[in-house]
């Protein structure tokens, strides 16, 4: 799919006039257009939809196969490489949003962290997660509203870990409960996919990481952003008065 988009974009680019922004499904092609852009720095959690019916069928038999110490530094490296590429193209964004792990990349763009400190922070953060996060946990993305997502959590030990949109919510908690929710979501016709992550991030399963992460952050220099960064922790712009740690 991405290769097909790239081919379509390659055909489109030579036809774009100076100052024009041309759009197609999944493609934005511009020739020095005037406008404002926002950067979205990705986190983890690629959806792994089980084979079979498109919604709610049994998940893969194993959860948590993604090693945070291998994957998380790679995600940050890819984001920082993308930033350098955008700089070469002359793309200047007006704001940035960082989803989960991506917030660290957004803080680099914003001037709050150096690349070296961000790389060290992600490596140490990944090690803390691997050693202190509760295993046999998982995350599942549901295409449903917040009320339904919360109702599916009742009595399961799951929590709503991410409010991604009016009809997009992620639940996190024990892997067995995620399997149960997948079955119930399937019966209700709710599209659901398991996320390919190692832990139930943004949930009480990560409580054991708090103390060691505080120690890690005590050795990281954090400055107020010089550019506009919108936090997905608070859902608003980061202010000079905010405690970034």
Secondary structure, DSSP 4 states (H G I P E B T S, - for coil): -HHHHHHHHHHHHTTPPTT-EEEETTEEEESS-----EEEE--S--EEPPSSSSSSPPPPS----S-HHHHHHHHHHHHHHHHHHHHHHT---SEEEE-TTHHHHHHHHHTSS-HHHHHHHHHHHHHHHHHHS-SSEEEEEESS-HHHHHHHHTTTT-EEEEEEETTEEEEEEEHHHHHHHHHHHHHTT--EEEE--SS-TTSGGGTTHHHHHHHHHTTS-----SS-EEETTTSSB--TTS---
